[in-house]
Amino acid sequence: MPSDRPRHILPVIVLAQFAGTSLWFSGNAVLPELERALALDDRALAAITSAVQLGFISGTLVFALLNIADRWRPRDVFLACALLGALANAAIVVLPQLDGGRYALLLTLRFLTGFFLAGIYPVGMKIAASWWREGLGGALGWLIGALVLGTALPHLLRGALPGGAWQAVAVSVSVLAVAGGVLLHQTVGEGPYLARAPRFEPRAVTQAFANADFRASAFGYFGHMWELYTLLAFTPLLLAAYAARHGVALDVSLWSFAVIGAGAIGCVVGGQLSRHVGSARVAFGQLSISGLCCLTSPLAFALPPPLFLGFMLLWGITVAGDSPQFSAMNAATAPRAYVGSALTIANCIGFAISVVSLQVMAWVAPRLPVAWWFLPVAIGPALGLLACRRLALRGA
């Protein structure tokens, strides 16, 4: 570590990212209680998750078009979005007291939470990049690992708190997000390599996708995104269905945290491994394993509990572990003149694909046995592997 970079920089940014992104799946973690309190139907899971994703897409585009993180100090933006996102998240606790329009308001609040996450996750990355001239890839693994662990945290809180205390989960996550924003704002300034983002250029979409390497990396990332958030959203249902089928006692909330949070291991270990074998090979390997998990998931339901849980942990590690590597590949292969715009476009398309996948799963779920739900999801990893195989063979 260069002597001019304080040692606390990376740990603080990692903690702040972890705290802020815990807002992402707060609504999902307490969905059973929300369904009872608001009389929601079985489609609520896909709708609530999609609302956050659409909010994040919208926020990313607005922040890019208005150059928010350039007009104001990134740490100020991070803190403001942590406060506003926490407020939108905590507001769901008042919904049961309302007379009407509660479902529409719930979706609006989840959309707003996603919108303000666009000022936490990407802006945190920008702050981190301002402290690294080189070696950012390793830091990226830690940062995205923190994001993954943050998204899993609400499940842990729900499992640890007394049954029915869903309001406490929502409020606790919001308080944590605010604490993370304050911590970063007070202890981490912008680094010496802070770069002003180039103006967002919509025409970058044609320039970027005309590049064969960027196209290969981006389409690999799209295949990854088809699988990622669908598994994260439906993990509690898979675990609950397995427990009911085999008649075993399983703490669904705690195991959901373990499976989703295991992705942090894949992010950190993959980041270190990429230094030796390249991002493309790490991403290809992890996407291959998670895609194979999709294909073999019906067989996994026949396994005894220890093997099934081990299978789910492996799936959790690899489904998220390739995220930092696809981000690094997209950045490395984008046209130099349009890096920021190309990454924004790729992220927005990726999250839009996750919304489509969630809605497809909502349609599939009532029509297939639960053990077969993820067999159609394997199409995403398969197409992603076909797209990025040339980069992996080349060791990019």
Secondary structure, DSSP 4 states (H G I P E B T S, - for coil): --TTS-TTHHHHHHHHHHHHHTTTTHHHHTHHHHHHHHT--TTHHHHHHHHHHHHHHHHHHHHHHTTHHHHS-HHHHHHHHHHHHHHHHHGGGGGGG-SS-HHHHHHHHHHHHHHHHTTTHHHHHHHHHTT-SS-HHHHHHHHHHHHHHHHHHHHHHHHHSPTT-HHHHHHHHHHHHHHHHHHHHHH----TT--PPPPP-TTHHHHHHTSHHHHHHHHHHHHHHHHHHHHHHHHHHHHHHHHHHHT----HHHHHHHHHHTHHHHHHHHHHHHHHH-HHHHHHHHHHHHHHHHHHHHHHTTS-HHHHHHHHHHHHHHHHHTHHHHHHHHHHHS-GGGHHHHHHHHHHHHHHHHHHHHHHHHHHTTTS-GGGTTTGGGHHHHHHHHHHHHHHHHT-
